[in-house]
Amino acid sequence: MWKPMVPRDLFLRLQLPFAAGTLFVVVAAGLAVPGLWTSPLLFTGAGAAVAASVAFVPSRRGWLLTPWGIVVPLVDVVSVALVRAELFGYIPTVGVLCLMPFAWIALRYRWQALSLVFLGGILISALPLVLRVEAISTPLMLLNLMTLPILTTGISVGIHLGANSFRRSRQDVQDTAESLASTLAQSRDDELVLRTVLDTVNGAVAFYNADGRLVLANRAAQKLAETVGFRFDDPPYAGPNVCRGDRTTPVPCEQQLVPRALRGEVIHNHLEWCGPEGDQIAILSSSRQVHRPDGALLGTVIAAYDVTDLADAVEAREEFLTTVSHELRTPLTSVVGYTEHVVETLGADAERLGVAQALNAIARNGDVLLERVAQLLTAGNKRMVLAPAPVDVVALVEETVAVVTPFATQAGVTLSVDGEGVVAELDARRIEQAVENVLTNAVKFTPRGGSVTVRVAGDGGRAVISISDTGVGMSAEDKQRVFDRFYRASTARENAVQGIGVGLSIVKSIVDAHGGEITIESEQGRGTTIGLSLPRTRETTPPAEEFALSA
């Protein structure tokens, strides 16, 4: 990079060539014309050049960088004037020596100093005439007088403008270089922070560019790859030790996390078990593509978390629910059965003995408990096996409404169905269960005199079942958690509404298993609308492990 000239540069590039040239001319002229050895002008000029050079002695040259430094090139100009005055008749071209000091002035000083170049040129041209006491008597003499100052001033102006332009360009380059250096330093700091953050988090994170090449992977990602038996930077980005949610079914390489993500699939909370048998870990993974503002693909981000403890806890919970449900169902079945046997045996004597009401209460509450146990068994199922077949959705809903109507009549709530003929491939038993759970829930939270309306409609390739009530509605917190297992809304707790909080979670599991979606609209005091949107044609059932942890 070009740097401003320091005294050493000035000496080597300007003063040394000038002094050497002046001494060469003086010595050569003296050798060619011996009579010149006694010329006071010649040796005074040579002495001036030497004296100017002495200014570059290290102990004295600091002042050269101040405005007073212009004295040196001016002394050089005087030196040229004296030497030229003596040698003009012998060496007319000796005047070119003035270009060195003039260039110095043009390079180092402001444009006002160029007037000194013009005056110096006049001095050099006019000194011979002054010494001969000769007046300018012809235009040609005037032309000879003015040619040197005019030409040297023009050349100096060009040098001055070029130097200023170069300085500005140099400054721009320096500013750009400093900006780039600052940006590079900031980029390196950002990269360091990013890598530190990624290595600090417990999750595995990897980023691939648009060409599918690994750009970044943290330590957790490398450790996960070692567990699975592959490398994030080495195709096919998959290994043999990957199983589905059941821990036994192998996942083909092309269906594993990284290959799916690089194909552009959006993965959300996908569960896989990784590692050799007996030492497996549960990985919950997600992926998403990154696009620039113009839509161009920038790359793909993949994140995975070790949720082994959570998965084991969920599995333990499901086993507990299943075990407890079975343990409860067996004695409850006996209680209900023997109660029915006693009622049948006593017949009319039950009223006479005064035990009819008690036996009916036992039978009724036994049925309620059996229903709760059945709900717990359904909630504890890891997988939901479907038996889809073409179903008239309106007819299915009407049958379900008929089942719930006695309960609604007892609660003083009116049920109604409104819909068009829609046929869809569904598991009729499961959809009846889902609709019944939503209807029962709606009746429970609708005051006496209210209503619940079920609407069925087709929406393109989907069948939509919408259940609306005029009940108490939900708070924002309730809407966020209403499908969580065992969650009971604040209204249910405050009003002691019966239930164990699994009905709507079962609905979500059924809809998810069908590849459908649930929407909920509710406002406290204004009722609730729950919509079940189900594919009308059979699609691939989402793997149970993709939603098992959130059920």
C-alpha positions as CSV (number, residue, x, y, z in Angstrom):
1,M,0.0,0.0,0.0
2,W,1.3,3.5,-0.8
3,K,2.3,5.6,2.2
4,P,3.1,9.3,2.5
5,M,6.7,10.1,1.9
6,V,8.9,10.5,5.0
7,P,12.2,12.4,5.0
8,R,14.1,9.3,3.9
9,D,11.8,8.9,0.9
10,L,12.1,12.6,0.0
11,F,15.9,12.3,0.1
12,L,16.1,9.1,-2.0
13,R,13.4,10.0,-4.5
14,L,13.9,13.8,-5.0
15,Q,16.9,15.4,-3.2
16,L,19.5,12.7,-3.9
17,P,18.8,12.6,-7.7
18,F,18.8,16.4,-7.8
19,A,22.1,16.8,-5.8
20,A,23.7,14.0,-7.9
21,G,22.5,15.6,-11.1
22,T,23.8,19.0,-10.1
23,L,27.2,17.8,-9.0
24,F,27.4,15.7,-12.2
25,V,26.8,18.8,-14.4
26,V,29.2,20.9,-12.4
27,V,32.0,18.4,-12.5
28,A,31.4,17.5,-16.2
29,A,31.4,21.2,-17.1
30,G,34.6,21.8,-15.2
31,L,36.3,19.0,-17.0
32,A,35.1,20.1,-20.3
33,V,35.8,23.8,-19.8
34,P,38.7,24.1,-17.2
35,G,38.1,27.8,-16.8
36,L,34.8,27.1,-15.1
37,W,36.6,25.7,-12.0
38,T,37.0,29.3,-10.9
39,S,33.3,30.3,-11.5
40,P,31.7,31.6,-8.2
41,L,28.2,31.1,-9.6
42,L,28.8,27.4,-10.5
43,F,30.3,26.5,-7.2
44,T,27.8,28.6,-5.2
45,G,25.0,26.7,-6.9
46,A,26.7,23.4,-6.2
47,G,27.2,24.4,-2.6
48,A,23.5,25.3,-2.3
49,A,22.5,21.8,-3.5
50,V,24.9,20.2,-1.0
51,A,23.6,22.5,1.8
52,A,20.0,21.6,1.1
53,S,21.0,17.9,1.3
54,V,22.5,18.5,4.7
55,A,18.9,19.1,6.0
56,F,18.3,15.4,5.7
57,V,20.9,14.6,8.5
58,P,18.8,12.4,10.9
59,S,19.3,14.6,13.9
60,R,18.0,17.7,12.1
61,R,15.4,16.5,9.6
62,G,12.2,16.5,11.7
63,W,11.4,20.0,10.6
64,L,11.1,18.8,7.0
65,L,7.6,17.6,7.7
66,T,6.5,21.0,8.8
67,P,5.5,23.9,6.5
68,W,9.1,25.2,6.9
69,G,10.3,22.2,4.9
70,I,9.5,24.1,1.7
71,V,12.8,26.0,2.3
72,V,14.8,23.0,0.9
73,P,13.2,22.9,-2.6
74,L,13.4,26.7,-2.7
75,V,17.2,26.4,-2.0
76,D,17.3,23.8,-4.8
77,V,15.6,26.3,-7.1
78,V,18.2,28.9,-6.3
79,S,20.9,26.3,-6.9
80,V,19.4,25.6,-10.4
81,A,19.2,29.3,-11.2
82,L,22.9,29.9,-10.3
83,V,24.2,26.8,-12.2
84,R,22.1,27.6,-15.3
85,A,23.2,31.2,-15.3
86,E,26.8,30.1,-15.6
87,L,26.3,27.1,-17.9
88,F,23.5,28.4,-20.2
89,G,25.9,29.1,-23.0
90,Y,27.5,25.6,-22.7
91,I,24.6,23.3,-21.6
92,P,21.2,24.9,-22.4
93,T,19.3,21.9,-21.0
94,V,20.7,22.2,-17.5
95,G,17.5,24.0,-16.5
96,V,15.6,20.6,-16.4
97,L,17.1,20.1,-13.0
98,C,14.4,22.5,-11.7
99,L,11.8,19.7,-12.2
100,M,12.9,17.9,-9.0
101,P,12.3,20.8,-6.6
102,F,9.2,21.9,-8.4
103,A,7.8,18.3,-8.2
104,W,8.6,18.4,-4.5
105,I,6.6,21.6,-4.0
106,A,3.7,20.2,-6.1
107,L,3.6,16.9,-4.2
108,R,4.0,18.2,-0.7
109,Y,2.3,21.5,-0.4
110,R,-1.1,23.2,-1.0
111,W,-2.0,24.8,-4.3
112,Q,-1.0,28.3,-3.1
113,A,2.7,27.1,-3.1
114,L,2.4,26.7,-6.9
115,S,2.9,30.4,-7.2
116,L,6.5,29.8,-5.9
117,V,7.0,27.4,-8.8
118,F,6.0,30.2,-11.2
119,L,8.3,32.7,-9.5
120,G,11.1,30.2,-9.3
121,G,10.8,29.6,-13.0
122,I,11.0,33.3,-13.7
123,L,14.1,33.5,-11.4
124,I,15.8,30.7,-13.4
125,S,15.0,32.2,-16.7
126,A,15.7,35.8,-15.8
127,L,18.9,35.5,-13.8
128,P,21.2,35.3,-16.9
129,L,19.7,38.5,-18.2
130,V,20.0,40.2,-14.8
131,L,23.7,39.2,-14.5
132,R,24.4,40.5,-18.0
133,V,22.3,43.6,-17.3
134,E,20.4,42.9,-20.5
135,A,17.0,44.3,-21.0
136,I,14.1,42.4,-22.8
137,S,14.0,44.1,-26.1
138,T,12.2,41.6,-28.4
139,P,9.1,39.4,-28.2
140,L,11.4,36.4,-28.6
141,M,13.4,37.3,-25.5
142,L,10.1,37.7,-23.6
143,L,9.0,34.3,-25.0
144,N,12.3,32.7,-23.8
145,L,11.8,34.3,-20.4
146,M,8.2,33.1,-19.9
147,T,8.4,29.6,-21.5
148,L,10.2,27.9,-18.6
149,P,8.0,29.3,-15.8
150,I,4.8,28.6,-17.7
151,L,5.7,25.1,-18.7
152,T,7.0,24.1,-15.2
153,T,4.0,25.7,-13.5
154,G,1.7,23.7,-15.9
155,I,3.6,20.5,-15.1
156,S,3.5,21.2,-11.4
157,V,-0.2,21.9,-11.5
158,G,-0.7,18.5,-13.2
159,I,1.5,16.8,-10.6
160,H,-0.4,18.6,-7.7
161,L,-3.8,17.6,-9.1
162,G,-2.6,14.0,-9.6
163,A,-1.2,13.8,-6.1
164,N,-4.4,15.1,-4.6
165,S,-6.4,12.7,-6.6
166,F,-4.1,9.9,-5.5
167,R,-4.3,10.9,-1.9
168,R,-8.1,10.9,-2.0
169,S,-8.1,7.5,-3.7
170,R,-5.6,6.3,-1.1
171,Q,-7.8,7.5,1.7
172,D,-10.9,5.9,0.1
173,V,-8.9,2.6,-0.1
174,Q,-7.7,2.9,3.4
175,D,-11.2,3.7,4.7
176,T,-12.6,0.7,2.7
177,A,-9.8,-1.5,4.0
178,E,-10.5,-0.4,7.6
179,S,-14.2,-1.0,7.1
180,L,-13.6,-4.4,5.7
181,A,-11.1,-5.2,8.5
182,S,-13.7,-4.1,11.0
183,T,-16.4,-6.1,9.3
184,L,-14.2,-9.2,9.1
185,A,-13.3,-8.8,12.8
186,Q,-17.0,-8.5,13.7
187,S,-17.8,-11.5,11.5
188,R,-15.1,-13.5,13.3
189,D,-16.5,-12.4,16.7
190,D,-20.0,-13.3,15.6
191,E,-18.8,-16.7,14.4
192,L,-17.0,-17.3,17.7
193,V,-20.1,-16.3,19.6
194,L,-22.3,-18.5,17.4
195,R,-20.1,-21.5,17.8
196,T,-19.8,-21.0,21.5
197,V,-23.6,-20.7,21.9
198,L,-24.2,-23.8,19.7
199,D,-21.6,-25.8,21.7
200,T,-23.2,-24.6,24.9
201,V,-26.8,-25.7,24.1
202,N,-27.7,-29.3,24.8
203,G,-29.3,-29.8,21.4
204,A,-27.6,-31.0,18.2
205,V,-27.7,-28.3,15.5
206,A,-26.4,-28.5,11.9
207,F,-26.7,-26.2,8.9
208,Y,-26.3,-27.3,5.3
209,N,-26.0,-24.9,2.4
210,A,-28.2,-25.0,-0.7
211,D,-25.9,-27.5,-2.3
212,G,-26.3,-29.9,0.5
213,R,-22.8,-29.4,1.9
214,L,-22.3,-29.2,5.7
215,V,-21.5,-25.6,6.8
216,L,-21.8,-25.9,10.6
217,A,-22.4,-28.6,13.2
218,N,-21.9,-28.2,16.9
219,R,-20.3,-30.8,19.3
220,A,-23.7,-32.3,20.2
221,A,-24.4,-33.0,16.6
222,Q,-21.0,-34.7,16.1
223,K,-21.7,-36.8,19.2
224,L,-25.1,-37.7,17.9
225,A,-23.7,-38.7,14.6
226,E,-21.2,-41.0,16.3
227,T,-24.0,-42.6,18.3
228,V,-26.1,-43.3,15.1
229,G,-23.0,-44.4,13.1
230,F,-22.6,-41.8,10.4
231,R,-21.0,-38.4,9.7
232,F,-22.9,-35.1,9.1
233,D,-20.4,-34.2,6.4
234,D,-20.3,-37.6,4.6
235,P,-23.2,-38.8,2.4
236,P,-25.6,-40.5,2.8
237,Y,-25.9,-38.7,6.2
238,A,-27.6,-41.8,7.7
239,G,-26.7,-44.8,9.8
240,P,-27.9,-48.3,10.7
241,N,-28.7,-47.6,14.4
242,V,-32.0,-45.7,13.9
243,C,-35.4,-47.1,14.9
244,R,-38.9,-45.8,15.0
245,G,-40.8,-45.0,18.2
246,D,-41.3,-48.6,19.0
247,R,-37.5,-49.0,19.4
248,T,-37.4,-52.0,17.1
249,T,-38.5,-51.0,13.6
250,P,-35.4,-49.8,11.6
251,V,-35.7,-46.6,9.7
252,P,-34.3,-46.8,6.1
253,C,-31.5,-44.5,5.3
254,E,-33.5,-42.4,2.9
255,Q,-36.2,-41.9,5.6
256,Q,-33.8,-40.7,8.3
257,L,-33.6,-37.1,9.5
258,V,-30.9,-35.5,7.4
259,P,-31.8,-37.0,4.0
260,R,-35.5,-36.0,4.5
261,A,-34.5,-32.5,5.5
262,L,-32.2,-32.0,2.5
263,R,-35.1,-33.1,0.2
264,G,-37.0,-30.1,1.5
265,E,-39.3,-31.9,4.0
266,V,-40.4,-29.8,6.9
267,I,-39.9,-32.0,10.0
268,H,-41.5,-31.1,13.3
269,N,-41.0,-33.0,16.6
270,H,-40.1,-36.3,14.9
271,L,-39.1,-39.0,17.4
272,E,-36.5,-41.7,16.6
273,W,-34.5,-44.0,18.8
274,C,-30.8,-44.0,18.0
275,G,-27.9,-46.1,19.0
276,P,-27.2,-49.9,19.4
277,E,-29.8,-52.1,21.1
278,G,-29.7,-51.8,24.8
279,D,-28.1,-48.3,24.7
280,Q,-30.6,-46.3,22.7
281,I,-31.4,-42.6,23.1
282,A,-34.6,-40.9,22.1
283,I,-34.1,-38.0,19.7
284,L,-36.8,-35.4,19.0
285,S,-35.8,-33.6,15.8
286,S,-37.0,-30.8,13.5
287,S,-35.8,-29.1,10.3
288,R,-36.6,-26.1,8.3
289,Q,-35.3,-24.5,5.1
290,V,-33.8,-21.0,5.2
291,H,-34.7,-18.7,2.3
292,R,-33.4,-15.2,1.3
293,P,-35.8,-12.3,1.0
294,D,-36.0,-13.0,-2.8
295,G,-37.0,-16.6,-2.2
296,A,-33.7,-18.2,-3.1
297,L,-32.8,-21.2,-0.9
298,L,-30.0,-20.4,1.5
299,G,-29.8,-23.7,3.2
300,T,-31.4,-26.1,5.7
301,V,-31.3,-26.0,9.5
302,I,-31.6,-29.3,11.5
303,A,-32.0,-29.5,15.2
304,A,-32.3,-32.5,17.4
305,Y,-32.6,-33.0,21.2
306,D,-32.0,-35.9,23.5
307,V,-35.4,-36.6,25.1
308,T,-34.6,-40.0,26.5
309,D,-35.6,-39.1,30.0
310,L,-38.8,-37.6,28.8
311,A,-39.6,-40.5,26.5
312,D,-38.9,-43.0,29.3
313,A,-41.1,-41.0,31.6
314,V,-43.9,-41.0,29.0
315,E,-43.5,-44.7,28.5
316,A,-43.6,-45.3,32.2
317,R,-46.8,-43.1,32.5
318,E,-48.5,-45.0,29.7
319,E,-47.6,-48.4,31.3
320,F,-48.9,-47.1,34.6
321,L,-52.2,-45.9,33.0
322,T,-52.6,-49.2,31.2
323,T,-51.8,-51.3,34.3
324,V,-54.0,-49.3,36.6
325,S,-56.9,-49.2,34.1
326,H,-56.8,-53.0,33.7
327,E,-56.5,-53.5,37.5
328,L,-59.5,-51.2,38.0
329,R,-61.6,-52.6,35.2
330,T,-61.6,-56.2,36.4
331,P,-63.1,-55.5,39.9
332,L,-65.4,-52.8,38.5
333,T,-66.8,-55.2,36.0
334,S,-67.5,-57.7,38.8
335,V,-69.1,-54.9,40.9
336,V,-71.4,-53.8,38.0
337,G,-72.2,-57.4,37.1
338,Y,-73.0,-58.6,40.6
339,T,-75.1,-55.4,41.1
340,E,-77.1,-56.2,38.1
341,H,-77.5,-59.8,39.4
342,V,-78.8,-58.6,42.7
343,V,-81.3,-56.2,41.0
344,E,-82.6,-59.1,38.8
345,T,-82.7,-61.5,41.8
346,L,-84.6,-59.1,44.1
347,G,-86.9,-57.8,41.4
348,A,-89.9,-56.0,43.1
349,D,-88.6,-56.9,46.5
350,A,-85.9,-54.3,46.1
351,E,-88.5,-51.5,46.5
352,R,-90.0,-53.3,49.5
353,L,-86.7,-53.7,51.2
354,G,-85.7,-50.1,50.5
355,V,-82.5,-50.9,48.5
356,A,-83.7,-50.2,45.0
357,Q,-82.4,-46.6,45.0
358,A,-79.0,-47.6,46.5
359,L,-78.6,-50.4,43.9
360,N,-79.4,-48.0,41.0
361,A,-76.8,-45.6,42.4
362,I,-74.2,-48.4,42.5
363,A,-75.0,-49.5,39.0
364,R,-75.0,-45.9,37.6
365,N,-71.7,-44.9,39.3
366,G,-70.2,-48.2,38.3
367,D,-71.0,-47.4,34.7
368,V,-69.4,-44.0,35.1
369,L,-66.2,-45.5,36.6
370,L,-66.1,-48.1,33.7
371,E,-66.3,-45.2,31.3
372,R,-63.5,-43.4,33.0
373,V,-61.4,-46.5,32.9
374,A,-62.1,-46.9,29.2
375,Q,-60.9,-43.3,28.7
376,L,-57.7,-44.0,30.6
377,L,-57.1,-47.1,28.5
378,T,-57.6,-45.1,25.3
379,A,-55.3,-42.3,26.7
380,G,-52.7,-44.8,27.5
381,N,-52.5,-46.4,24.0
382,K,-49.1,-45.7,22.4
383,R,-50.5,-46.3,18.9
384,M,-53.9,-45.8,17.5
385,V,-54.8,-48.5,15.0
386,L,-57.4,-47.3,12.5
387,A,-59.9,-49.2,10.4
388,P,-60.8,-46.7,7.7
389,A,-63.8,-47.2,5.4
390,P,-66.1,-44.9,3.4
391,V,-68.5,-43.2,5.9
392,D,-71.5,-40.9,5.5
393,V,-70.3,-38.2,7.9
394,V,-73.7,-36.6,8.4
395,A,-75.3,-40.0,9.3
396,L,-72.4,-40.8,11.7
397,V,-72.8,-37.4,13.4
398,E,-76.6,-37.9,13.7
399,E,-76.1,-41.3,15.4
400,T,-73.6,-39.8,17.8
401,V,-76.0,-36.9,18.6
402,A,-78.7,-39.4,19.3
403,V,-76.5,-41.1,21.9
404,V,-75.7,-37.8,23.7
405,T,-79.3,-36.5,23.5
406,P,-80.5,-38.1,26.7
407,F,-77.6,-36.6,28.6
408,A,-78.2,-33.2,27.0
409,T,-82.0,-33.3,27.7
410,Q,-81.2,-34.0,31.4
411,A,-78.9,-31.0,31.4
412,G,-81.5,-28.8,29.7
413,V,-79.4,-28.3,26.6
414,T,-80.7,-28.5,23.0
415,L,-78.8,-30.4,20.4
416,S,-79.2,-29.9,16.6
417,V,-77.4,-31.1,13.4
418,D,-77.0,-29.2,10.2
419,G,-75.1,-30.6,7.3
420,E,-74.8,-31.7,3.7
421,G,-74.0,-35.2,2.5
422,V,-70.2,-35.7,2.8
423,V,-68.5,-39.1,2.4
424,A,-65.0,-39.7,3.7
425,E,-62.7,-42.6,4.5
426,L,-62.6,-42.7,8.2
427,D,-62.5,-45.0,11.2
428,A,-66.2,-44.6,12.1
429,R,-65.8,-45.9,15.6
430,R,-63.0,-43.5,16.4
431,I,-64.7,-40.5,14.8
432,E,-67.9,-41.3,16.8
433,Q,-65.8,-41.4,19.9
434,A,-64.2,-38.0,19.1
435,V,-67.5,-36.3,18.3
436,E,-69.1,-37.8,21.4
437,N,-66.3,-36.5,23.6
438,V,-66.6,-32.9,22.1
439,L,-70.4,-33.0,22.4
440,T,-70.3,-34.2,26.0
441,N,-67.8,-31.6,26.9
442,A,-69.9,-28.9,25.2
443,V,-73.1,-30.0,27.1
444,K,-71.2,-30.0,30.4
445,F,-70.1,-26.4,30.0
446,T,-73.4,-25.0,28.6
447,P,-75.9,-23.6,31.1
448,R,-79.5,-24.9,31.2
449,G,-81.4,-23.4,28.3
450,G,-78.4,-23.2,26.0
451,S,-77.8,-25.1,22.8
452,V,-75.1,-27.1,21.0
453,T,-75.1,-27.2,17.2
454,V,-73.2,-29.6,15.0
455,R,-72.5,-28.7,11.4
456,V,-71.0,-30.9,8.7
457,A,-69.6,-29.6,5.4
458,G,-67.2,-30.4,2.7
459,D,-64.2,-28.2,2.1
460,G,-62.4,-29.4,-1.0
461,G,-60.7,-32.6,-0.1
462,R,-61.6,-32.4,3.6
463,A,-64.7,-33.1,5.7
464,V,-65.2,-30.5,8.4
465,I,-67.3,-31.2,11.6
466,S,-67.9,-28.1,13.6
467,I,-69.4,-28.2,17.1
468,S,-70.6,-24.9,18.5
469,D,-72.1,-24.2,22.0
470,T,-73.4,-21.2,23.8
471,G,-71.6,-22.1,27.0
472,V,-69.1,-20.4,29.3
473,G,-66.2,-20.2,26.9
474,M,-62.5,-20.5,27.6
475,S,-59.7,-18.2,28.7
476,A,-56.6,-17.7,26.6
477,E,-54.7,-20.1,28.9
478,D,-57.4,-22.8,28.6
479,K,-57.3,-22.6,24.8
480,Q,-53.6,-23.2,24.8
481,R,-53.8,-26.3,27.1
482,V,-57.2,-27.7,26.5
483,F,-55.9,-30.7,24.5
484,D,-53.2,-31.5,27.0
485,R,-53.8,-34.8,28.7
486,F,-55.3,-34.5,32.2
487,Y,-55.7,-30.8,32.0
488,R,-58.9,-29.4,33.4
489,A,-60.1,-25.8,32.7
490,S,-60.4,-23.4,35.6
491,T,-64.2,-23.4,35.0
492,A,-64.3,-27.2,35.5
493,R,-62.3,-27.0,38.7
494,E,-64.3,-24.1,40.1
495,N,-67.7,-25.6,39.3
496,A,-66.7,-29.2,40.2
497,V,-67.6,-30.5,36.7
498,Q,-67.0,-34.2,36.5
499,G,-64.2,-35.5,34.4
500,I,-60.5,-36.5,34.4
501,G,-59.3,-34.2,31.6
502,V,-58.5,-36.8,28.9
503,G,-61.6,-36.4,26.6
504,L,-60.2,-33.7,24.3
505,S,-56.7,-35.1,24.4
506,I,-58.2,-38.4,23.0
507,V,-60.0,-36.3,20.3
508,K,-56.7,-34.8,19.3
509,S,-55.1,-38.2,19.1
510,I,-57.9,-39.5,16.9
511,V,-57.8,-36.5,14.6
512,D,-54.0,-36.6,14.4
513,A,-54.1,-40.3,13.5
514,H,-56.4,-39.5,10.6
515,G,-54.0,-36.8,9.4
516,G,-56.5,-34.1,10.3
517,E,-56.5,-30.8,12.1
518,I,-58.3,-29.2,15.1
519,T,-59.3,-25.6,15.4
520,I,-60.8,-23.9,18.4
521,E,-62.5,-20.5,18.7
522,S,-63.7,-19.4,22.1
523,E,-64.3,-16.4,24.2
524,Q,-65.2,-16.3,27.9
525,G,-69.0,-15.9,28.3
526,R,-69.7,-16.4,24.5
527,G,-69.3,-20.1,23.9
528,T,-66.9,-22.3,22.1
529,T,-66.5,-23.7,18.5
530,I,-64.3,-26.7,17.9
531,G,-63.7,-27.8,14.3
532,L,-62.5,-31.2,13.2
533,S,-61.0,-31.1,9.7
534,L,-60.5,-34.6,8.3
535,P,-59.1,-35.7,4.9
536,R,-61.9,-37.2,2.8
537,T,-59.5,-39.7,1.0
538,R,-57.1,-42.0,2.8
539,E,-53.6,-40.5,3.2
540,T,-50.6,-42.0,4.9
541,T,-51.2,-42.0,8.6
542,P,-48.6,-39.8,10.4
543,P,-46.2,-42.0,12.3
544,A,-47.4,-42.4,15.9
545,E,-43.9,-41.3,17.2
546,E,-44.3,-37.9,15.7
547,F,-47.0,-36.9,18.1
548,A,-46.7,-39.4,20.9
549,L,-44.8,-37.1,23.2
550,S,-47.2,-34.2,22.8
551,A,-50.4,-36.2,23.2
